[in-house]
Amino acid sequence: MHDPAGPDAGEASSTDGECEEERPQLDIESERLFEETPIPVWIYDAETLAFLAANDAAVRTYGYSRAEFRQMTLEDIRPASAIPSLHAHLLVARERSSAITTCTRHRSRDGRIFDVELTGFPVRFAGRRARIVFINDLTERREAEARARYQRLLLATMAEAVIATDVHFVITSWNRAAELTYGWKEEEAVGRPLAEVVRAEVSEAERGEAFSNLMQTGQLDCDWRRFTKDGRPVEIEGTTLALRDSDGKRIGYVIVHRDVGKRRRQEEMIRMLFGHVVSAQEDERRHIARELHDDTAQSLASLLVGLRSLEDANSVVEARAAAHDLRAVTAKALEDVQRIARGLRPSVLDDLGLSEALARMAADATRSNGIAVKVNAICTRPRLPDAVETALYRIAQEALSNAQKHGAARSLSILLTETPSRVQLIIEDDGRGFDVQQRPPAGHFGLVGMQERAALLGGTVSLESRMGYGTTVHVSIPLDERA
């Protein structure tokens, strides 16, 4: 190599009067390799750290001319924060006669700071100890890695199973939702043929037609029953799209599968819940109508008869006796109306809270039906959230009704407790009980209603019962600590 410090003899003056930038005098093969390398390459003096030569890629990347490079040292293209690591690296490099690679940060002429990977080799340049350095700009690589991390995160959080394959339908990517849908771990699925991992219940004729459409159009939509790793069938709604490179060449496929069986089960549950709501409404209306007919209507009929007797009274004594009877009838009618109103929505629940409402409900049941109901409420909070109080009251109301109508219970106990994060309700009766493994007995749809009420608040309802030993209802509902 020739020392490029001075002007080369063959260089001509530029049109603006300045000398054309000097290039290193190398042998033909070395110079072509030096200049045509697509990444930045320079040579620096191992003792002074001054640049001795820089190729075109270095000029384009850093923005300095060759002449400017030869007036600079390694420190000039590093931000201040990266200079201490430079000297530490040079200490290591001076002790080695082989190549050494390191990562650091560089600064271009316009002030841009970027990450680089440097690989340097010791050389002799014009009789000097020097190093030739190949610079790999890590900006694009790290941006690509960041994009890849984002894409992996996006795929991991998607609810749909997303599967990527090569052009031969060998799986190259398998997200978390695919694991949950089919039961295959990512490391088990990647590298296997798609048809081996995601088996479909489809005829050969239908499969062939679908494959033909995919090859022609690059897209396929199909609703097929497929099978998990353990053979469980799943109803899948799927879309397959061809992936192409910038030249339009097909390089693979991306497949999105949605478990529509889960959605259909949810739709069926919604229809069932709607049916339960309608049924509950009709039962409530029937119950209110019966209460009004059996109690209030009879009291009002008695009131009419009494009024007629009062009207036909022959003396003040007869009128007073009739009026006395009418007052008792009216009081009874008022009590019936108040009882029905409490059953619909007890004002005490709004005014005084769940504990007092349960106590009033227990007193009404004891007075009206002769069942002994005991309430024990151990709560530190004066009030629970409205939705929680309403749900627990209705569940207790339904459990009491079931114990009276279906269990023939003579006594019932209600225990209400709470912790900072949860409220629990335990209702135990001494009725005839039933087999919880079997379908609820006829008329026990209230059990489903209790579970639905708790589920709407993220809670649970469980039952313990045995024929001849009564029934226990356990209710647990989470509480927000801010409630």
C-alpha positions as CSV (number, residue, x, y, z in Angstrom):
1,M,0.0,0.0,0.0
2,H,1.1,3.6,-0.7
3,D,0.8,6.4,1.9
4,P,-2.2,8.5,0.8
5,A,-1.3,11.5,3.0
6,G,-0.2,13.7,0.0
7,P,-1.9,14.4,-3.3
8,D,-1.8,11.7,-5.9
9,A,0.0,12.6,-9.0
10,G,-2.8,11.7,-11.4
11,E,-5.5,13.8,-9.8
12,A,-6.9,16.7,-11.7
13,S,-8.2,20.0,-10.2
14,S,-11.9,20.3,-9.8
15,T,-14.0,23.0,-11.5
16,D,-14.2,25.2,-8.3
17,G,-10.4,25.4,-8.0
18,E,-10.0,23.0,-5.1
19,C,-8.1,19.7,-5.5
20,E,-10.1,16.6,-6.1
21,E,-10.2,14.4,-3.0
22,E,-7.4,12.0,-2.8
23,R,-7.8,8.3,-3.0
24,P,-5.4,5.7,-1.6
25,Q,-2.9,4.2,-4.0
26,L,-3.6,0.4,-3.8
27,D,-3.1,-2.4,-6.1
28,I,-5.9,-2.9,-8.5
29,E,-7.6,-5.8,-6.7
30,S,-7.3,-4.3,-3.2
31,E,-8.5,-0.9,-4.3
32,R,-11.6,-2.4,-6.0
33,L,-12.3,-4.4,-2.9
34,F,-11.8,-1.4,-0.7
35,E,-14.1,0.9,-2.8
36,E,-16.8,-1.5,-3.8
37,T,-17.5,-2.9,-0.4
38,P,-21.1,-1.8,0.3
39,I,-20.4,-1.1,4.0
40,P,-18.1,1.7,5.4
41,V,-14.4,0.8,5.6
42,W,-11.5,3.0,6.8
43,I,-7.9,2.7,7.7
44,Y,-6.5,4.5,10.7
45,D,-3.0,4.9,12.3
46,A,-2.7,2.6,15.3
47,E,-0.6,5.1,17.2
48,T,-2.1,8.6,16.4
49,L,-5.7,7.3,15.7
50,A,-5.7,9.5,12.6
51,F,-7.7,8.4,9.6
52,L,-5.5,7.4,6.7
53,A,-8.2,6.3,4.2
54,A,-12.0,6.0,3.9
55,N,-14.0,4.3,1.1
56,D,-17.1,5.7,-0.7
57,A,-19.5,3.9,1.7
58,A,-17.9,5.7,4.6
59,V,-18.2,9.0,2.9
60,R,-21.9,8.5,2.2
61,T,-22.7,7.2,5.7
62,Y,-20.8,9.8,7.7
63,G,-21.1,12.8,5.4
64,Y,-17.4,13.8,5.6
65,S,-15.3,14.1,2.5
66,R,-12.1,12.1,2.2
67,A,-10.0,15.2,2.8
68,E,-12.1,15.9,6.0
69,F,-11.5,12.3,7.2
70,R,-7.8,12.7,6.8
71,Q,-7.9,15.7,9.2
72,M,-9.8,13.7,11.9
73,T,-9.1,11.0,14.4
74,L,-11.3,8.2,15.8
75,E,-12.4,10.5,18.7
76,D,-13.9,13.0,16.2
77,I,-16.6,10.5,15.0
78,R,-17.6,9.4,18.5
79,P,-20.0,11.2,20.9
80,A,-18.4,12.3,24.1
81,S,-20.1,9.5,26.1
82,A,-18.5,6.8,23.8
83,I,-14.8,8.1,24.0
84,P,-13.9,6.3,27.3
85,S,-15.0,3.0,25.8
86,L,-12.8,3.8,22.7
87,H,-9.6,4.0,24.7
88,A,-10.5,0.8,26.6
89,H,-11.1,-1.0,23.3
90,L,-7.8,0.3,21.9
91,L,-5.9,-1.1,24.8
92,V,-7.3,-4.5,24.0
93,A,-6.7,-4.1,20.3
94,R,-3.0,-3.1,20.7
95,E,-2.4,-6.4,22.5
96,R,-4.0,-8.5,19.8
97,S,-2.6,-9.4,16.5
98,S,-5.9,-10.9,15.3
99,A,-9.3,-9.4,14.4
100,I,-11.4,-7.9,17.1
101,T,-15.1,-7.0,17.1
102,T,-16.9,-4.5,19.3
103,C,-20.1,-2.4,19.4
104,T,-20.2,1.4,20.0
105,R,-21.9,4.6,18.9
106,H,-20.8,7.0,16.1
107,R,-21.7,10.5,15.1
108,S,-22.1,11.6,11.5
109,R,-21.3,15.1,10.2
110,D,-24.9,16.2,10.6
111,G,-25.0,15.2,14.3
112,R,-26.9,11.9,13.9
113,I,-25.9,9.4,16.6
114,F,-26.2,5.7,15.6
115,D,-25.1,2.3,16.8
116,V,-22.4,0.4,14.9
117,E,-20.6,-2.9,15.0
118,L,-16.8,-2.6,14.3
119,T,-14.5,-5.4,13.1
120,G,-10.9,-4.4,12.9
121,F,-7.8,-6.1,11.5
122,P,-4.1,-5.1,12.1
123,V,-2.4,-4.1,8.8
124,R,0.7,-2.2,7.6
125,F,-0.1,0.9,5.6
126,A,2.8,2.9,4.1
127,G,5.1,1.4,6.6
128,R,2.9,2.4,9.6
129,R,1.1,0.2,12.1
130,A,-2.5,0.6,11.2
131,R,-5.9,-1.1,11.4
132,I,-8.5,-1.5,8.7
133,V,-12.0,-1.4,10.2
134,F,-15.3,-2.6,8.7
135,I,-18.3,-0.7,10.0
136,N,-21.8,-2.3,10.2
137,D,-24.6,0.2,10.9
138,L,-26.9,-1.5,13.4
139,T,-29.7,1.0,13.0
140,E,-31.6,-1.0,10.4
141,R,-30.9,-4.3,12.2
142,R,-32.2,-3.0,15.5
143,E,-35.2,-1.4,13.9
144,A,-35.9,-4.7,12.2
145,E,-35.5,-6.5,15.6
146,A,-37.8,-3.9,17.3
147,R,-40.4,-4.5,14.5
148,A,-40.0,-8.3,15.0
149,R,-40.5,-8.0,18.8
150,Y,-43.6,-5.8,18.2
151,Q,-45.0,-8.3,15.8
152,R,-44.3,-11.2,18.2
153,L,-46.0,-9.2,21.0
154,L,-49.0,-8.4,18.7
155,L,-49.4,-12.0,17.7
156,A,-49.1,-13.2,21.3
157,T,-51.9,-10.9,22.4
158,M,-54.3,-11.7,19.5
159,A,-57.4,-13.7,20.4
160,E,-57.3,-15.5,17.1
161,A,-54.9,-18.3,16.2
162,V,-52.4,-16.9,13.7
163,I,-50.2,-19.4,11.9
164,A,-47.6,-18.7,9.2
165,T,-46.2,-21.3,6.8
166,D,-43.8,-21.4,3.9
167,V,-44.9,-22.1,0.4
168,H,-44.9,-25.8,1.1
169,F,-47.3,-25.3,4.1
170,V,-44.6,-26.1,6.7
171,I,-45.4,-24.1,9.9
172,T,-42.9,-21.2,10.5
173,S,-44.8,-19.3,13.2
174,W,-47.4,-20.3,15.8
175,N,-48.8,-17.8,18.3
176,R,-50.2,-18.2,21.8
177,A,-53.8,-18.4,20.7
178,A,-52.9,-21.2,18.3
179,E,-51.4,-23.1,21.3
180,L,-54.7,-22.6,23.3
181,T,-56.9,-23.5,20.3
182,Y,-55.1,-26.7,19.2
183,G,-53.1,-27.8,22.2
184,W,-49.7,-27.8,20.4
185,K,-46.8,-25.8,21.9
186,E,-45.0,-23.5,19.5
187,E,-41.8,-25.6,19.7
188,E,-43.9,-28.7,18.8
189,A,-45.7,-27.1,15.9
190,V,-43.0,-25.1,14.1
191,G,-41.3,-27.2,11.4
192,R,-44.2,-29.6,11.0
193,P,-46.5,-29.7,8.0
194,L,-49.7,-27.8,8.7
195,A,-52.0,-30.7,7.8
196,E,-50.2,-32.9,10.4
197,V,-50.8,-30.4,13.2
198,V,-54.2,-28.9,12.2
199,R,-56.3,-31.8,11.0
200,A,-59.5,-31.1,9.3
201,E,-62.8,-33.0,8.9
202,V,-63.2,-32.5,5.2
203,S,-63.6,-34.6,2.1
204,E,-60.8,-35.0,-0.4
205,A,-62.9,-33.4,-3.1
206,E,-63.6,-30.3,-0.9
207,R,-60.0,-30.1,0.1
208,G,-58.9,-30.2,-3.5
209,E,-61.3,-27.5,-4.5
210,A,-60.2,-25.3,-1.7
211,F,-56.5,-25.8,-2.5
212,S,-57.2,-24.9,-6.2
213,N,-59.0,-21.7,-5.2
214,L,-56.1,-20.7,-2.9
215,M,-53.6,-21.3,-5.7
216,Q,-55.6,-19.2,-8.1
217,T,-56.7,-16.3,-5.9
218,G,-54.3,-16.3,-3.0
219,Q,-57.1,-16.3,-0.5
220,L,-59.3,-19.0,1.1
221,D,-62.2,-18.7,3.5
222,C,-63.5,-21.9,5.0
223,D,-65.5,-23.1,8.0
224,W,-64.3,-26.6,8.8
225,R,-64.3,-28.7,11.9
226,R,-60.8,-29.3,13.0
227,F,-59.2,-31.4,15.8
228,T,-56.9,-30.5,18.7
229,K,-53.8,-32.4,19.6
230,D,-55.8,-34.7,21.9
231,G,-58.5,-35.3,19.2
232,R,-61.1,-32.9,20.5
233,P,-63.2,-31.4,17.7
234,V,-63.3,-27.6,17.4
235,E,-65.5,-25.5,15.0
236,I,-63.1,-23.2,13.2
237,E,-63.8,-20.2,10.9
238,G,-60.6,-19.7,9.0
239,T,-59.0,-17.3,6.5
240,T,-55.8,-18.1,4.5
241,L,-53.8,-15.4,2.6
242,A,-50.8,-15.8,0.4
243,L,-47.7,-13.8,1.3
244,R,-45.7,-12.2,-1.5
245,D,-42.3,-10.5,-1.7
246,S,-41.6,-7.1,-3.3
247,D,-41.4,-8.9,-6.7
248,G,-44.8,-10.5,-6.3
249,K,-43.4,-14.0,-5.8
250,R,-45.4,-16.1,-3.4
251,I,-43.2,-16.8,-0.3
252,G,-45.7,-18.3,2.2
253,Y,-49.1,-18.1,3.8
254,V,-50.6,-16.6,6.9
255,I,-53.6,-18.3,8.4
256,V,-56.1,-16.9,10.9
257,H,-58.4,-19.3,12.7
258,R,-61.3,-18.3,15.0
259,D,-62.9,-20.8,17.4
260,V,-66.5,-20.1,16.4
261,G,-67.6,-23.0,18.6
262,K,-66.9,-20.9,21.6
263,R,-68.9,-18.0,20.1
264,R,-71.7,-20.3,19.3
265,R,-71.7,-21.6,22.8
266,Q,-71.8,-18.1,24.1
267,E,-74.7,-17.3,21.8
268,E,-76.5,-20.4,23.0
269,M,-75.8,-19.3,26.6
270,I,-77.2,-15.8,25.8
271,R,-80.4,-17.4,24.4
272,M,-80.6,-19.6,27.4
273,L,-80.1,-16.6,29.8
274,F,-82.7,-14.6,27.9
275,G,-85.1,-17.6,28.2
276,H,-84.4,-17.7,32.0
277,V,-85.0,-13.9,32.2
278,V,-88.4,-14.2,30.4
279,S,-89.3,-17.3,32.5
280,A,-88.4,-15.5,35.7
281,Q,-90.4,-12.4,34.7
282,E,-93.4,-14.6,33.9
283,D,-93.0,-16.5,37.2
284,E,-92.8,-13.2,39.1
285,R,-95.9,-11.8,37.4
286,R,-97.7,-15.1,38.1
287,H,-96.6,-14.9,41.7
288,I,-97.7,-11.2,42.0
289,A,-101.1,-12.0,40.4
290,R,-101.7,-14.9,42.7
291,E,-100.7,-12.7,45.7
292,L,-103.0,-10.0,44.6
293,H,-105.9,-12.4,43.9
294,D,-105.5,-14.5,47.1
295,D,-104.8,-11.8,49.6
296,T,-105.4,-8.2,48.4
297,A,-108.4,-8.9,46.1
298,Q,-110.1,-10.9,48.9
299,S,-109.4,-8.2,51.4
300,L,-110.9,-5.6,49.0
301,A,-113.9,-7.9,48.4
302,S,-114.4,-8.2,52.2
303,L,-114.1,-4.4,52.4
304,L,-116.9,-4.0,49.8
305,V,-119.1,-6.4,51.8
306,G,-118.3,-4.5,55.0
307,L,-119.1,-1.2,53.4
308,R,-122.5,-2.5,52.3
309,S,-123.1,-3.8,55.9
310,L,-122.2,-0.3,57.1
311,E,-124.5,1.2,54.6
312,D,-127.4,-1.0,55.7
313,A,-126.7,-0.6,59.5
314,N,-129.9,0.1,61.4
315,S,-128.2,1.7,64.4
316,V,-125.0,3.5,65.5
317,V,-124.0,0.4,67.3
318,E,-124.2,-1.8,64.2
319,A,-122.4,0.9,62.2
320,R,-119.5,1.0,64.7
321,A,-119.2,-2.8,64.7
322,A,-119.1,-2.8,60.9
323,A,-116.5,0.1,60.9
324,H,-114.4,-1.9,63.3
325,D,-114.4,-4.9,61.0
326,L,-113.6,-2.7,58.0
327,R,-110.6,-1.2,59.7
328,A,-109.2,-4.7,60.3
329,V,-109.8,-5.7,56.7
330,T,-108.2,-2.5,55.5
331,A,-105.1,-3.1,57.7
332,K,-104.8,-6.6,56.3
333,A,-105.0,-5.3,52.7
334,L,-102.4,-2.7,53.4
335,E,-100.1,-5.3,55.0
336,D,-100.5,-7.5,52.0
337,V,-99.6,-4.7,49.6
338,Q,-96.5,-3.7,51.6
339,R,-95.4,-7.3,51.7
340,I,-95.7,-7.6,47.9
341,A,-93.8,-4.3,47.5
342,R,-91.0,-5.6,49.7
343,G,-90.8,-8.7,47.6
344,L,-90.4,-6.7,44.5
345,R,-87.8,-4.2,45.9
346,P,-87.5,-3.8,49.6
347,S,-87.0,-0.2,50.6
348,V,-85.0,-1.3,53.6
349,L,-82.3,-2.6,51.1
350,D,-81.9,1.0,49.8
351,D,-82.2,2.7,53.1
352,L,-80.4,0.5,55.6
353,G,-78.4,-2.0,53.6
354,L,-78.1,-5.8,53.1
355,S,-77.8,-6.9,56.7
356,E,-81.1,-5.2,57.8
357,A,-82.9,-6.3,54.6
358,L,-81.9,-10.0,55.2
359,A,-83.2,-9.6,58.8
360,R,-86.5,-8.2,57.6
361,M,-86.8,-11.0,55.0
362,A,-86.2,-13.6,57.7
363,A,-88.8,-12.0,60.0
364,D,-91.4,-12.0,57.2
365,A,-90.7,-15.6,56.3
366,T,-91.1,-16.7,60.0
367,R,-94.3,-14.7,60.4
368,S,-95.9,-15.7,57.1
369,N,-94.7,-19.3,56.5
370,G,-93.7,-20.5,60.0
371,I,-90.1,-21.3,58.9
372,A,-87.5,-20.4,61.5
373,V,-84.9,-18.2,59.7
374,K,-81.7,-17.0,61.6
375,V,-79.4,-14.3,60.1
376,N,-75.9,-13.7,61.2
377,A,-74.1,-10.8,59.4
378,I,-70.4,-10.2,60.2
379,C,-69.6,-7.1,58.1
380,T,-67.2,-4.2,58.8
381,R,-68.4,-2.0,56.0
382,P,-71.6,-0.1,56.5
383,R,-72.6,-0.7,52.9
384,L,-71.6,-2.9,50.0
385,P,-71.8,-1.8,46.4
386,D,-75.5,-1.6,45.2
387,A,-75.1,-4.3,42.6
388,V,-73.5,-6.7,45.1
389,E,-76.2,-6.0,47.7
390,T,-79.0,-6.6,45.2
391,A,-77.5,-9.8,43.9
392,L,-76.9,-11.3,47.4
393,Y,-80.4,-10.3,48.5
394,R,-82.0,-11.9,45.5
395,I,-79.9,-15.0,45.9
396,A,-80.9,-15.3,49.5
397,Q,-84.6,-14.7,48.5
398,E,-84.4,-17.4,45.9
399,A,-82.7,-19.9,48.3
400,L,-85.4,-19.2,50.9
401,S,-88.1,-19.7,48.4
402,N,-86.6,-23.0,47.2
403,A,-86.2,-24.2,50.8
404,Q,-89.9,-23.5,51.5
405,K,-91.4,-24.8,48.2
406,H,-89.2,-27.7,47.2
407,G,-87.2,-28.7,50.3
408,A,-90.0,-28.5,52.9
409,A,-87.5,-26.9,55.3
410,R,-88.5,-26.1,58.9
411,S,-85.4,-23.9,59.6
412,L,-82.8,-22.0,57.6
413,S,-79.7,-20.0,58.6
414,I,-78.0,-17.2,56.6
415,L,-74.4,-16.2,57.3
416,L,-73.0,-13.1,55.6
417,T,-69.2,-12.4,56.0
418,E,-66.7,-10.2,54.2
419,T,-63.0,-9.7,53.7
420,P,-61.2,-6.7,52.0
421,S,-61.5,-8.5,48.7
422,R,-64.5,-10.7,48.9
423,V,-68.0,-11.1,50.3
424,Q,-69.5,-14.5,51.1
425,L,-73.0,-15.7,51.8
426,I,-73.8,-19.2,53.1
427,I,-77.5,-20.3,53.3
428,E,-78.2,-23.6,54.9
429,D,-81.6,-25.4,55.3
430,D,-82.8,-28.6,56.9
431,G,-85.0,-29.6,54.0
432,R,-85.2,-32.9,52.1
433,G,-82.2,-32.1,49.8
434,F,-81.5,-33.4,46.4
435,D,-78.8,-35.0,44.3
436,V,-76.6,-32.1,42.9
437,Q,-75.1,-34.4,40.3
438,Q,-78.5,-34.7,38.6
439,R,-80.4,-32.0,36.8
440,P,-82.2,-29.7,39.2
441,P,-85.7,-31.0,40.1
442,A,-88.6,-29.5,38.2
443,G,-89.2,-25.9,39.2
444,H,-85.7,-25.4,40.5
445,F,-84.7,-23.0,37.7
446,G,-84.0,-20.5,40.5
447,L,-80.7,-22.4,41.1
448,V,-79.5,-21.4,37.6
449,G,-80.7,-17.8,38.2
450,M,-78.6,-17.6,41.4
451,Q,-75.5,-18.7,39.5
452,E,-76.2,-16.2,36.7
453,R,-76.6,-13.3,39.2
454,A,-73.2,-14.1,40.8
455,A,-71.5,-14.7,37.5
456,L,-72.4,-11.2,36.3
457,L,-70.3,-9.8,39.2
458,G,-67.4,-12.2,38.7
459,G,-68.6,-14.5,41.5
460,T,-69.6,-18.1,42.0
461,V,-72.4,-20.1,43.5
462,S,-71.9,-23.7,44.6
463,L,-74.3,-26.2,46.1
464,E,-73.9,-28.9,48.7
465,S,-76.9,-31.2,49.1
466,R,-77.8,-34.8,49.9
467,M,-81.2,-36.5,50.0
468,G,-82.6,-36.2,53.5
469,Y,-79.9,-33.9,54.8
470,G,-80.8,-30.4,53.5
471,T,-79.1,-28.0,51.1
472,T,-76.3,-25.5,51.6
473,V,-75.7,-22.7,49.1
474,H,-72.2,-21.0,49.0
475,V,-72.0,-17.6,47.3
476,S,-68.7,-15.8,46.8
477,I,-68.4,-12.4,45.0
478,P,-65.2,-10.4,44.7
479,L,-65.0,-6.8,45.9
480,D,-63.1,-3.9,44.5
481,E,-61.0,-2.6,47.4
482,R,-62.1,0.9,46.4
483,A,-65.8,0.0,46.8
